Amino acid sequence: MTTTQHQGFFALPAELRLEVYGRLLASSIAEGYPCCARGLYGSCIQIRDEMDECIKKVLPIIKWQNHCLRNSPSICPLHVYLPSTYEFTTPVKDITLQIPVSAEINYGKHPIDLGDLASVLSYVSRLQLSTVALSFYQPGPHRDVPWHASIIITSHLLYRIPIILEKEHSYLRGVERLMIDMGTLGAPSLSIGEFEKDNIYQIWKLCHGFSKKVTWWLGIGGTAPNLRWTLCLDLKQGLKPPGNALGRRWTLGPHVLDEWDKDNPDAW
């Protein structure tokens, strides 16, 4: 294929072409199908050579997504969102994973369709990340996970992760901060005080028992009626509080029940 067919594209400065490659890769990875970038990648030798520099930085993620597509019982993609400021010049340090979950969520069955949670976290450890944010979706046209279902999923995670950490290989090796997004659909809209008693106590009990060395936070972000609740667990000691750049207002774990009690003085 002659370069004359790409003259318009190659008229762009090299830094703009690299930005195009990065945006295409980030979008394909976010959709869970990195192969969507294959068309441009295979269009000519020069483009392939230029894209290779970007692909090298996210190749472990691409391999991971392809592995999940081959092995997931539901054949649903694992969506991986890169930071909006990421420029493909260094290895990725922070990612958000959107994991498919079973449409039938109950306490008796682990709801993650990808299989063993340890398998997901083992891939996380290979990426040498600083921050991992987990969110969830249900396959189908309505992807949002209802609030009560997200509480169940979070409970499963907080119960399983300490067991995984006790095994010979630490699947969260190197991760400083674990974020768990609890979604928006049917979530409390204004304050901690709007949590149902069972939910707030369940979260507090699980986080408080997760590890005596782990500091945890409960954050609220967004705007009504789409407020988003997030748990933040500091897996390393001495970290600074979660920043406002994440768009959330944070309450330190030990104070979560106190805030709930203030709004519900007659509940106990």
PyRosetta script that sets phi, psi and omega in degrees:
from pyrosetta import init, pose_from_sequence

init()
pose = pose_from_sequence("MTTTQHQGFFALPAELRLEVYGRLLASSIAEGYPCCARGLYGSCIQIRDEMDECIKKVLPIIKWQNHCLRNSPSICPLHVYLPSTYEFTTPVKDITLQIPVSAEINYGKHPIDLGDLASVLSYVSRLQLSTVALSFYQPGPHRDVPWHASIIITSHLLYRIPIILEKEHSYLRGVERLMIDMGTLGAPSLSIGEFEKDNIYQIWKLCHGFSKKVTWWLGIGGTAPNLRWTLCLDLKQGLKPPGNALGRRWTLGPHVLDEWDKDNPDAW")
pose.set_psi(1, 129.0)
pose.set_omega(1, -177.0)
pose.set_phi(2, -81.1)
pose.set_psi(2, 153.9)
pose.set_omega(2, -178.9)
pose.set_phi(3, -71.4)
pose.set_psi(3, -15.8)
pose.set_omega(3, 179.5)
pose.set_phi(4, -61.5)
pose.set_psi(4, -27.9)
pose.set_omega(4, 178.8)
pose.set_phi(5, -70.5)
pose.set_psi(5, -16.1)
pose.set_omega(5, -178.5)
pose.set_phi(6, -116.8)
pose.set_psi(6, 15.5)
pose.set_omega(6, -173.4)
pose.set_phi(7, -55.6)
pose.set_psi(7, -41.3)
pose.set_omega(7, -179.6)
pose.set_phi(8, -59.3)
pose.set_psi(8, -45.7)
pose.set_omega(8, -179.5)
pose.set_phi(9, -66.8)
pose.set_psi(9, -42.7)
pose.set_omega(9, -177.3)
pose.set_phi(10, -75.7)
pose.set_psi(10, -8.0)
pose.set_omega(10, 173.1)
pose.set_phi(11, -72.9)
pose.set_psi(11, -17.8)
pose.set_omega(11, 176.9)
pose.set_phi(12, -70.5)
pose.set_psi(12, 146.4)
pose.set_omega(12, 173.7)
pose.set_phi(13, -59.5)
pose.set_psi(13, 154.5)
pose.set_omega(13, -176.5)
pose.set_phi(14, -58.2)
pose.set_psi(14, -38.4)
pose.set_omega(14, -178.4)
pose.set_phi(15, -65.6)
pose.set_psi(15, -31.0)
pose.set_omega(15, 177.1)
pose.set_phi(16, -75.1)
pose.set_psi(16, -36.1)
pose.set_omega(16, 176.0)
pose.set_phi(17, -63.1)
pose.set_psi(17, -40.7)
pose.set_omega(17, 178.2)
pose.set_phi(18, -63.7)
pose.set_psi(18, -35.5)
pose.set_omega(18, 177.6)
pose.set_phi(19, -66.4)
pose.set_psi(19, -38.5)
pose.set_omega(19, 176.2)
pose.set_phi(20, -60.9)
pose.set_psi(20, -46.2)
pose.set_omega(20, 179.7)
pose.set_phi(21, -60.9)
pose.set_psi(21, -44.1)
pose.set_omega(21, -178.3)
pose.set_phi(22, -63.1)
pose.set_psi(22, -43.8)
pose.set_omega(22, -179.7)
pose.set_phi(23, -65.2)
pose.set_psi(23, -40.1)
pose.set_omega(23, 178.2)
pose.set_phi(24, -64.1)
pose.set_psi(24, -45.2)
pose.set_omega(24, 179.3)
pose.set_phi(25, -63.9)
pose.set_psi(25, -45.6)
pose.set_omega(25, -179.4)
pose.set_phi(26, -61.1)
pose.set_psi(26, -41.2)
pose.set_omega(26, 179.4)
pose.set_phi(27, -66.4)
pose.set_psi(27, -42.4)
pose.set_omega(27, -179.8)
pose.set_phi(28, -65.3)
pose.set_psi(28, -40.1)
pose.set_omega(28, 179.0)
pose.set_phi(29, -67.3)
pose.set_psi(29, -39.5)
pose.set_omega(29, 178.5)
pose.set_phi(30, -64.4)
pose.set_psi(30, -34.6)
pose.set_omega(30, 177.9)
pose.set_phi(31, -75.9)
pose.set_psi(31, -14.4)
pose.set_omega(31, 179.2)
pose.set_phi(32, 90.3)
pose.set_psi(32, 4.6)
pose.set_omega(32, -178.5)
pose.set_phi(33, -129.6)
pose.set_psi(33, 77.7)
pose.set_omega(33, -178.1)
pose.set_phi(34, -60.4)
pose.set_psi(34, -19.1)
pose.set_omega(34, 179.7)
pose.set_phi(35, -65.7)
pose.set_psi(35, -12.6)
pose.set_omega(35, 179.2)
pose.set_phi(36, -63.8)
pose.set_psi(36, -20.2)
pose.set_omega(36, 178.4)
pose.set_phi(37, -86.1)
pose.set_psi(37, 1.1)
pose.set_omega(37, -173.3)
pose.set_phi(38, -67.6)
pose.set_psi(38, -33.1)
pose.set_omega(38, -177.5)
pose.set_phi(39, -60.3)
pose.set_psi(39, -50.2)
pose.set_omega(39, 178.3)
pose.set_phi(40, -67.1)
pose.set_psi(40, -39.5)
pose.set_omega(40, -177.2)
pose.set_phi(41, -59.8)
pose.set_psi(41, -36.2)
pose.set_omega(41, -177.0)
pose.set_phi(42, -94.6)
pose.set_psi(42, 8.8)
pose.set_omega(42, -173.3)
pose.set_phi(43, -74.3)
pose.set_psi(43, -32.8)
pose.set_omega(43, 175.8)
pose.set_phi(44, -164.0)
pose.set_psi(44, 164.7)
pose.set_omega(44, -174.4)
pose.set_phi(45, -64.7)
pose.set_psi(45, -41.2)
pose.set_omega(45, -176.8)
pose.set_phi(46, -64.9)
pose.set_psi(46, -43.8)
pose.set_omega(46, 178.4)
pose.set_phi(47, -63.3)
pose.set_psi(47, -41.7)
pose.set_omega(47, 179.6)
pose.set_phi(48, -61.7)
pose.set_psi(48, -42.4)
pose.set_omega(48, 179.2)
pose.set_phi(49, -63.7)
pose.set_psi(49, -41.2)
pose.set_omega(49, -179.0)
pose.set_phi(50, -70.2)
pose.set_psi(50, -40.7)
pose.set_omega(50, 180.0)
pose.set_phi(51, -68.2)
pose.set_psi(51, -29.0)
pose.set_omega(51, -178.4)
pose.set_phi(52, -55.1)
pose.set_psi(52, -36.1)
pose.set_omega(52, -179.4)
pose.set_phi(53, -63.7)
pose.set_psi(53, -36.5)
pose.set_omega(53, 176.8)
pose.set_phi(54, -74.5)
pose.set_psi(54, -42.4)
pose.set_omega(54, -175.4)
pose.set_phi(55, -63.6)
pose.set_psi(55, -35.9)
pose.set_omega(55, -179.0)
pose.set_phi(56, -56.1)
pose.set_psi(56, -35.8)
pose.set_omega(56, -175.4)
pose.set_phi(57, -72.7)
pose.set_psi(57, -25.5)
pose.set_omega(57, -176.7)
pose.set_phi(58, -120.1)
pose.set_psi(58, 11.7)
pose.set_omega(58, -177.5)
pose.set_phi(59, -57.6)
pose.set_psi(59, -41.4)
pose.set_omega(59, 177.6)
pose.set_phi(60, -59.0)
pose.set_psi(60, -35.3)
pose.set_omega(60, 178.5)
pose.set_phi(61, -68.7)
pose.set_psi(61, -42.5)
pose.set_omega(61, 178.9)
pose.set_phi(62, -61.1)
pose.set_psi(62, -45.0)
pose.set_omega(62, 178.3)
pose.set_phi(63, -62.4)
pose.set_psi(63, -39.1)
pose.set_omega(63, -179.9)
pose.set_phi(64, -62.9)
pose.set_psi(64, -46.3)
pose.set_omega(64, -179.5)
pose.set_phi(65, -63.9)
pose.set_psi(65, -41.2)
pose.set_omega(65, 178.3)
pose.set_phi(66, -64.6)
pose.set_psi(66, -37.9)
pose.set_omega(66, 176.7)
pose.set_phi(67, -61.4)
pose.set_psi(67, -44.4)
pose.set_omega(67, -179.4)
pose.set_phi(68, -64.1)
pose.set_psi(68, -40.0)
pose.set_omega(68, 179.5)
pose.set_phi(69, -64.4)
pose.set_psi(69, -35.2)
pose.set_omega(69, 179.9)
pose.set_phi(70, -74.7)
pose.set_psi(70, -30.2)
pose.set_omega(70, -169.5)
pose.set_phi(71, -112.2)
pose.set_psi(71, -8.4)
pose.set_omega(71, -179.9)
pose.set_phi(72, -72.0)
pose.set_psi(72, 129.2)
pose.set_omega(72, 178.0)
pose.set_phi(73, -58.3)
pose.set_psi(73, -32.8)
pose.set_omega(73, -177.4)
pose.set_phi(74, -90.3)
pose.set_psi(74, -4.9)
pose.set_omega(74, -177.1)
pose.set_phi(75, 51.7)
pose.set_psi(75, 41.0)
pose.set_omega(75, 177.1)
pose.set_phi(76, -103.7)
pose.set_psi(76, 143.4)
pose.set_omega(76, -176.2)
pose.set_phi(77, -74.1)
pose.set_psi(77, 153.3)
pose.set_omega(77, 170.0)
pose.set_phi(78, -95.7)
pose.set_psi(78, 111.9)
pose.set_omega(78, -178.9)
pose.set_phi(79, -83.2)
pose.set_psi(79, 132.1)
pose.set_omega(79, 179.6)
pose.set_phi(80, -124.5)
pose.set_psi(80, 117.7)
pose.set_omega(80, -178.7)
pose.set_phi(81, -103.8)
pose.set_psi(81, 126.3)
pose.set_omega(81, 178.2)
pose.set_phi(82, -91.1)
pose.set_psi(82, 154.8)
pose.set_omega(82, 176.5)
pose.set_phi(83, -58.0)
pose.set_psi(83, 143.6)
pose.set_omega(83, -178.3)
pose.set_phi(84, -63.0)
pose.set_psi(84, -21.2)
pose.set_omega(84, -179.4)
pose.set_phi(85, -91.8)
pose.set_psi(85, -0.5)
pose.set_omega(85, -175.7)
pose.set_phi(86, -69.8)
pose.set_psi(86, 134.6)
pose.set_omega(86, -173.7)
pose.set_phi(87, -118.7)
pose.set_psi(87, 9.5)
pose.set_omega(87, 176.2)
pose.set_phi(88, 62.9)
pose.set_psi(88, 25.4)
pose.set_omega(88, 177.9)
pose.set_phi(89, -101.6)
pose.set_psi(89, -16.2)
pose.set_omega(89, 179.2)
pose.set_phi(90, -137.9)
pose.set_psi(90, 163.3)
pose.set_omega(90, 174.7)
pose.set_phi(91, -59.3)
pose.set_psi(91, 150.2)
pose.set_omega(91, 179.9)
pose.set_phi(92, -67.1)
pose.set_psi(92, 137.1)
pose.set_omega(92, 178.1)
pose.set_phi(93, -112.3)
pose.set_psi(93, -24.0)
pose.set_omega(93, -176.8)
pose.set_phi(94, -134.9)
pose.set_psi(94, 130.6)
pose.set_omega(94, 177.6)
pose.set_phi(95, -140.4)
pose.set_psi(95, 159.5)
pose.set_omega(95, 170.5)
pose.set_phi(96, -117.6)
pose.set_psi(96, 125.9)
pose.set_omega(96, 177.9)
pose.set_phi(97, -102.5)
pose.set_psi(97, 130.5)
pose.set_omega(97, 172.3)
pose.set_phi(98, -110.6)
pose.set_psi(98, 110.6)
pose.set_omega(98, -169.2)
pose.set_phi(99, -103.9)
pose.set_psi(99, 133.4)
pose.set_omega(99, 176.2)
pose.set_phi(100, -70.1)
pose.set_psi(100, 140.8)
pose.set_omega(100, 178.6)
pose.set_phi(101, -126.3)
pose.set_psi(101, 162.4)
pose.set_omega(101, -179.7)
pose.set_phi(102, -65.1)
pose.set_psi(102, 143.4)
pose.set_omega(102, 176.0)
pose.set_phi(103, -71.0)
pose.set_psi(103, -21.5)
pose.set_omega(103, 178.5)
pose.set_phi(104, -104.9)
pose.set_psi(104, 94.2)
pose.set_omega(104, -174.9)
pose.set_phi(105, -102.0)
pose.set_psi(105, 124.1)
pose.set_omega(105, 178.2)
pose.set_phi(106, -148.8)
pose.set_psi(106, 169.0)
pose.set_omega(106, -175.3)
pose.set_phi(107, -71.8)
pose.set_psi(107, -20.2)
pose.set_omega(107, -175.1)
pose.set_phi(108, -85.9)
pose.set_psi(108, -9.9)
pose.set_omega(108, -175.5)
pose.set_phi(109, -134.1)
pose.set_psi(109, 134.7)
pose.set_omega(109, 176.7)
pose.set_phi(110, -66.9)
pose.set_psi(110, 128.7)
pose.set_omega(110, -168.5)
pose.set_phi(111, -86.1)
pose.set_psi(111, -2.3)
pose.set_omega(111, -176.2)
pose.set_phi(112, -86.1)
pose.set_psi(112, 119.1)
pose.set_omega(112, -175.7)
pose.set_phi(113, -71.8)
pose.set_psi(113, -18.4)
pose.set_omega(113, -176.8)
pose.set_phi(114, -69.0)
pose.set_psi(114, -3.8)
pose.set_omega(114, -179.9)
pose.set_phi(115, 100.9)
pose.set_psi(115, -139.6)
pose.set_omega(115, -176.5)
pose.set_phi(116, -67.3)
pose.set_psi(116, 126.5)
pose.set_omega(116, 178.2)
pose.set_phi(117, -57.7)
pose.set_psi(117, -31.3)
pose.set_omega(117, 178.8)
pose.set_phi(118, -60.0)
pose.set_psi(118, -32.6)
pose.set_omega(118, 179.1)
pose.set_phi(119, -65.6)
pose.set_psi(119, -40.8)
pose.set_omega(119, 177.6)
pose.set_phi(120, -64.5)
pose.set_psi(120, -47.9)
pose.set_omega(120, -176.3)
pose.set_phi(121, -69.9)
pose.set_psi(121, -26.8)
pose.set_omega(121, 178.1)
pose.set_phi(122, -65.7)
pose.set_psi(122, -36.0)
pose.set_omega(122, 175.7)
pose.set_phi(123, -69.6)
pose.set_psi(123, -35.2)
pose.set_omega(123, 177.2)
pose.set_phi(124, -58.7)
pose.set_psi(124, -41.1)
pose.set_omega(124, -176.6)
pose.set_phi(125, -64.9)
pose.set_psi(125, -29.5)
pose.set_omega(125, -179.2)
pose.set_phi(126, -71.2)
pose.set_psi(126, -22.7)
pose.set_omega(126, -175.4)
pose.set_phi(127, -83.8)
pose.set_psi(127, -11.7)
pose.set_omega(127, 179.3)
pose.set_phi(128, 53.3)
pose.set_psi(128, 58.4)
pose.set_omega(128, -176.0)
pose.set_phi(129, -92.6)
pose.set_psi(129, 156.7)
pose.set_omega(129, 173.7)
pose.set_phi(130, -92.4)
pose.set_psi(130, -43.5)
pose.set_omega(130, -178.2)
pose.set_phi(131, -129.8)
pose.set_psi(131, 131.5)
pose.set_omega(131, 175.4)
pose.set_phi(132, -122.3)
pose.set_psi(132, 123.5)
pose.set_omega(132, 175.7)
pose.set_phi(133, -110.4)
pose.set_psi(133, 128.6)
pose.set_omega(133, 179.3)
pose.set_phi(134, -107.0)
pose.set_psi(134, 131.5)
pose.set_omega(134, 170.2)
pose.set_phi(135, -135.1)
pose.set_psi(135, 172.2)
pose.set_omega(135, -169.4)
pose.set_phi(136, -138.8)
pose.set_psi(136, 153.0)
pose.set_omega(136, 175.0)
pose.set_phi(137, -146.0)
pose.set_psi(137, 153.8)
pose.set_omega(137, 175.4)
pose.set_phi(138, -99.3)
pose.set_psi(138, 134.2)
pose.set_omega(138, 176.9)
pose.set_phi(139, -59.9)
pose.set_psi(139, 144.1)
pose.set_omega(139, 179.6)
pose.set_phi(140, 122.9)
pose.set_psi(140, 179.4)
pose.set_omega(140, -176.1)
pose.set_phi(141, -66.0)
pose.set_psi(141, -32.4)
pose.set_omega(141, 179.3)
pose.set_phi(142, -103.0)
pose.set_psi(142, 96.9)
pose.set_omega(142, -169.8)
pose.set_phi(143, -82.5)
pose.set_psi(143, -19.8)
pose.set_omega(143, -175.1)
pose.set_phi(144, -64.3)
pose.set_psi(144, 138.3)
pose.set_omega(144, 175.6)
pose.set_phi(145, -91.8)
pose.set_psi(145, 125.1)
pose.set_omega(145, 179.5)
pose.set_phi(146, -57.4)
pose.set_psi(146, 152.1)
pose.set_omega(146, -176.2)
pose.set_phi(147, -55.1)
pose.set_psi(147, -47.7)
pose.set_omega(147, -177.6)
pose.set_phi(148, -64.4)
pose.set_psi(148, -35.6)
pose.set_omega(148, 176.7)
pose.set_phi(149, -66.9)
pose.set_psi(149, -36.8)
pose.set_omega(149, 179.8)
pose.set_phi(150, -66.1)
pose.set_psi(150, -32.3)
pose.set_omega(150, 175.8)
pose.set_phi(151, -63.9)
pose.set_psi(151, -41.2)
pose.set_omega(151, 178.7)
pose.set_phi(152, -63.8)
pose.set_psi(152, -45.2)
pose.set_omega(152, 179.9)
pose.set_phi(153, -61.4)
pose.set_psi(153, -45.4)
pose.set_omega(153, 179.2)
pose.set_phi(154, -61.3)
pose.set_psi(154, -38.8)
pose.set_omega(154, 178.0)
pose.set_phi(155, -62.1)
pose.set_psi(155, -43.7)
pose.set_omega(155, 177.5)
pose.set_phi(156, -60.1)
pose.set_psi(156, -44.8)
pose.set_omega(156, -178.0)
pose.set_phi(157, -62.9)
pose.set_psi(157, -48.1)
pose.set_omega(157, -176.6)
pose.set_phi(158, -69.4)
pose.set_psi(158, -22.6)
pose.set_omega(158, 175.0)
pose.set_phi(159, -79.0)
pose.set_psi(159, -39.8)
pose.set_omega(159, -173.8)
pose.set_phi(160, -80.0)
pose.set_psi(160, -37.6)
pose.set_omega(160, -172.6)
pose.set_phi(161, -59.9)
pose.set_psi(161, -44.4)
pose.set_omega(161, 178.0)
pose.set_phi(162, -59.8)
pose.set_psi(162, -34.8)
pose.set_omega(162, 177.4)
pose.set_phi(163, -64.7)
pose.set_psi(163, -42.6)
pose.set_omega(163, 178.5)
pose.set_phi(164, -63.4)
pose.set_psi(164, -40.1)
pose.set_omega(164, -178.1)
pose.set_phi(165, -66.5)
pose.set_psi(165, -23.9)
pose.set_omega(165, -179.6)
pose.set_phi(166, -78.1)
pose.set_psi(166, -12.4)
pose.set_omega(166, -177.8)
pose.set_phi(167, -74.4)
pose.set_psi(167, 174.9)
pose.set_omega(167, -173.3)
pose.set_phi(168, -59.5)
pose.set_psi(168, -38.7)
pose.set_omega(168, -178.8)
pose.set_phi(169, -107.2)
pose.set_psi(169, 127.8)
pose.set_omega(169, 179.0)
pose.set_phi(170, -81.7)
pose.set_psi(170, 110.4)
pose.set_omega(170, -175.0)
pose.set_phi(171, -74.9)
pose.set_psi(171, -11.4)
pose.set_omega(171, 176.5)
pose.set_phi(172, -111.6)
pose.set_psi(172, 30.6)
pose.set_omega(172, -178.5)
pose.set_phi(173, -58.8)
pose.set_psi(173, 127.3)
pose.set_omega(173, 177.0)
pose.set_phi(174, 88.1)
pose.set_psi(174, -17.5)
pose.set_omega(174, -179.3)
pose.set_phi(175, -74.1)
pose.set_psi(175, 127.0)
pose.set_omega(175, -178.8)
pose.set_phi(176, -89.2)
pose.set_psi(176, -35.9)
pose.set_omega(176, -172.4)
pose.set_phi(177, -140.9)
pose.set_psi(177, 129.8)
pose.set_omega(177, 177.1)
pose.set_phi(178, -111.7)
pose.set_psi(178, 124.1)
pose.set_omega(178, 178.9)
pose.set_phi(179, -110.7)
pose.set_psi(179, 137.8)
pose.set_omega(179, 176.5)
pose.set_phi(180, -124.0)
pose.set_psi(180, 113.5)
pose.set_omega(180, -179.2)
pose.set_phi(181, -84.7)
pose.set_psi(181, 122.5)
pose.set_omega(181, -176.5)
pose.set_phi(182, -98.6)
pose.set_psi(182, 12.0)
pose.set_omega(182, 169.7)
pose.set_phi(183, 78.3)
pose.set_psi(183, -175.9)
pose.set_omega(183, -174.3)
pose.set_phi(184, -125.0)
pose.set_psi(184, -24.6)
pose.set_omega(184, -169.6)
pose.set_phi(185, -68.1)
pose.set_psi(185, 105.6)
pose.set_omega(185, -180.0)
pose.set_phi(186, 80.0)
pose.set_psi(186, 12.9)
pose.set_omega(186, -177.6)
pose.set_phi(187, -77.2)
pose.set_psi(187, 156.8)
pose.set_omega(187, 173.4)
pose.set_phi(188, -52.7)
pose.set_psi(188, 139.7)
pose.set_omega(188, -167.7)
pose.set_phi(189, -97.4)
pose.set_psi(189, -17.5)
pose.set_omega(189, -173.1)
pose.set_phi(190, -129.9)
pose.set_psi(190, -46.7)
pose.set_omega(190, -170.5)
pose.set_phi(191, -149.6)
pose.set_psi(191, 169.1)
pose.set_omega(191, 176.3)
pose.set_phi(192, -58.7)
pose.set_psi(192, -32.8)
pose.set_omega(192, -178.7)
pose.set_phi(193, -61.6)
pose.set_psi(193, -16.8)
pose.set_omega(193, -179.9)
pose.set_phi(194, -87.0)
pose.set_psi(194, -5.0)
pose.set_omega(194, 173.4)
pose.set_phi(195, -63.9)
pose.set_psi(195, 144.9)
pose.set_omega(195, 169.8)
pose.set_phi(196, -69.6)
pose.set_psi(196, 148.9)
pose.set_omega(196, -174.5)
pose.set_phi(197, -54.9)
pose.set_psi(197, -46.2)
pose.set_omega(197, -177.9)
pose.set_phi(198, -62.7)
pose.set_psi(198, -39.2)
pose.set_omega(198, -178.0)
pose.set_phi(199, -67.7)
pose.set_psi(199, -47.9)
pose.set_omega(199, -177.0)
pose.set_phi(200, -66.7)
pose.set_psi(200, -36.7)
pose.set_omega(200, 179.6)
pose.set_phi(201, -71.0)
pose.set_psi(201, -38.1)
pose.set_omega(201, 178.1)
pose.set_phi(202, -61.3)
pose.set_psi(202, -45.6)
pose.set_omega(202, 178.9)
pose.set_phi(203, -62.7)
pose.set_psi(203, -47.4)
pose.set_omega(203, -178.1)
pose.set_phi(204, -61.6)
pose.set_psi(204, -44.6)
pose.set_omega(204, -177.9)
pose.set_phi(205, -63.6)
pose.set_psi(205, -44.6)
pose.set_omega(205, -179.0)
pose.set_phi(206, -66.8)
pose.set_psi(206, -45.1)
pose.set_omega(206, -179.0)
pose.set_phi(207, -67.8)
pose.set_psi(207, -41.4)
pose.set_omega(207, -178.6)
pose.set_phi(208, -64.9)
pose.set_psi(208, -32.5)
pose.set_omega(208, -179.9)
pose.set_phi(209, -93.2)
pose.set_psi(209, -3.3)
pose.set_omega(209, -177.4)
pose.set_phi(210, -58.2)
pose.set_psi(210, -50.2)
pose.set_omega(210, 175.7)
pose.set_phi(211, -168.3)
pose.set_psi(211, 137.8)
pose.set_omega(211, 179.6)
pose.set_phi(212, -65.3)
pose.set_psi(212, -20.5)
pose.set_omega(212, -177.1)
pose.set_phi(213, -92.0)
pose.set_psi(213, -7.3)
pose.set_omega(213, -174.4)
pose.set_phi(214, -93.6)
pose.set_psi(214, 125.2)
pose.set_omega(214, 170.9)
pose.set_phi(215, -88.4)
pose.set_psi(215, 136.3)
pose.set_omega(215, -179.9)
pose.set_phi(216, -132.4)
pose.set_psi(216, 156.9)
pose.set_omega(216, -175.2)
pose.set_phi(217, -134.5)
pose.set_psi(217, 151.4)
pose.set_omega(217, 171.8)
pose.set_phi(218, -117.7)
pose.set_psi(218, 122.9)
pose.set_omega(218, -174.9)
pose.set_phi(219, -118.6)
pose.set_psi(219, 150.9)
pose.set_omega(219, 176.0)
pose.set_phi(220, -127.7)
pose.set_psi(220, 134.5)
pose.set_omega(220, -178.8)
pose.set_phi(221, -146.3)
pose.set_psi(221, 172.6)
pose.set_omega(221, -178.7)
pose.set_phi(222, 88.0)
pose.set_psi(222, -166.6)
pose.set_omega(222, 179.9)
pose.set_phi(223, -129.4)
pose.set_psi(223, 147.2)
pose.set_omega(223, 179.3)
pose.set_phi(224, -61.3)
pose.set_psi(224, 142.9)
pose.set_omega(224, 2.9)
pose.set_phi(225, -90.5)
pose.set_psi(225, 16.9)
pose.set_omega(225, -176.1)
pose.set_phi(226, -110.0)
pose.set_psi(226, 44.6)
pose.set_omega(226, 176.1)
pose.set_phi(227, -69.5)
pose.set_psi(227, 143.4)
pose.set_omega(227, -176.1)
pose.set_phi(228, -121.8)
pose.set_psi(228, 127.9)
pose.set_omega(228, -179.6)
pose.set_phi(229, -99.7)
pose.set_psi(229, 138.7)
pose.set_omega(229, -176.8)
pose.set_phi(230, -138.3)
pose.set_psi(230, 134.5)
pose.set_omega(230, 169.8)
pose.set_phi(231, -93.6)
pose.set_psi(231, 138.8)
pose.set_omega(231, 177.6)
pose.set_phi(232, -125.8)
pose.set_psi(232, 123.1)
pose.set_omega(232, 179.3)
pose.set_phi(233, -117.4)
pose.set_psi(233, 120.7)
pose.set_omega(233, 178.9)
pose.set_phi(234, -84.1)
pose.set_psi(234, 108.6)
pose.set_omega(234, -178.4)
pose.set_phi(235, -85.7)
pose.set_psi(235, -7.5)
pose.set_omega(235, 174.2)
pose.set_phi(236, -120.9)
pose.set_psi(236, 146.8)
pose.set_omega(236, 179.5)
pose.set_phi(237, -82.4)
pose.set_psi(237, 153.1)
pose.set_omega(237, 174.2)
pose.set_phi(238, 81.7)
pose.set_psi(238, 12.0)
pose.set_omega(238, 178.6)
pose.set_phi(239, -73.7)
pose.set_psi(239, 150.1)
pose.set_omega(239, 173.8)
pose.set_phi(240, -69.4)
pose.set_psi(240, 153.5)
pose.set_omega(240, 177.2)
pose.set_phi(241, -56.1)
pose.set_psi(241, 150.9)
pose.set_omega(241, 177.7)
pose.set_phi(242, -54.7)
pose.set_psi(242, 137.6)
pose.set_omega(242, -173.9)
pose.set_phi(243, -82.6)
pose.set_psi(243, 158.2)
pose.set_omega(243, 177.0)
pose.set_phi(244, -67.4)
pose.set_psi(244, -14.7)
pose.set_omega(244, 178.8)
pose.set_phi(245, -60.7)
pose.set_psi(245, -22.3)
pose.set_omega(245, 177.8)
pose.set_phi(246, -78.2)
pose.set_psi(246, -3.7)
pose.set_omega(246, 176.8)
pose.set_phi(247, 72.8)
pose.set_psi(247, 29.7)
pose.set_omega(247, -178.9)
pose.set_phi(248, -130.7)
pose.set_psi(248, 153.6)
pose.set_omega(248, 173.2)
pose.set_phi(249, -103.1)
pose.set_psi(249, 123.7)
pose.set_omega(249, -168.4)
pose.set_phi(250, -107.2)
pose.set_psi(250, 141.2)
pose.set_omega(250, 172.5)
pose.set_phi(251, -119.5)
pose.set_psi(251, 127.8)
pose.set_omega(251, 179.0)
pose.set_phi(252, -65.8)
pose.set_psi(252, 136.3)
pose.set_omega(252, -173.3)
pose.set_phi(253, -44.0)
pose.set_psi(253, -50.9)
pose.set_omega(253, -178.3)
pose.set_phi(254, -59.0)
pose.set_psi(254, -19.4)
pose.set_omega(254, -177.6)
pose.set_phi(255, -97.1)
pose.set_psi(255, -4.4)
pose.set_omega(255, -175.9)
pose.set_phi(256, -61.2)
pose.set_psi(256, -48.0)
pose.set_omega(256, -179.4)
pose.set_phi(257, -66.9)
pose.set_psi(257, -35.3)
pose.set_omega(257, 178.0)
pose.set_phi(258, -60.5)
pose.set_psi(258, -42.6)
pose.set_omega(258, 179.0)
pose.set_phi(259, -65.1)
pose.set_psi(259, -40.3)
pose.set_omega(259, 179.4)
pose.set_phi(260, -64.2)
pose.set_psi(260, -42.8)
pose.set_omega(260, -179.7)
pose.set_phi(261, -61.2)
pose.set_psi(261, -37.1)
pose.set_omega(261, -179.6)
pose.set_phi(262, -61.8)
pose.set_psi(262, -36.7)
pose.set_omega(262, -179.9)
pose.set_phi(263, -85.9)
pose.set_psi(263, -14.4)
pose.set_omega(263, -178.0)
pose.set_phi(264, -132.8)
pose.set_psi(264, 64.4)
pose.set_omega(264, -172.2)
pose.set_phi(265, -65.4)
pose.set_psi(265, -22.6)
pose.set_omega(265, -176.4)
pose.set_phi(266, -105.9)
pose.set_psi(266, 14.8)
pose.set_omega(266, -172.0)
pose.set_phi(267, -81.3)
pose.set_psi(267, -24.0)
pose.set_omega(267, -173.4)
pose.set_phi(268, -96.0)
pose.dump_pdb("model.pdb")
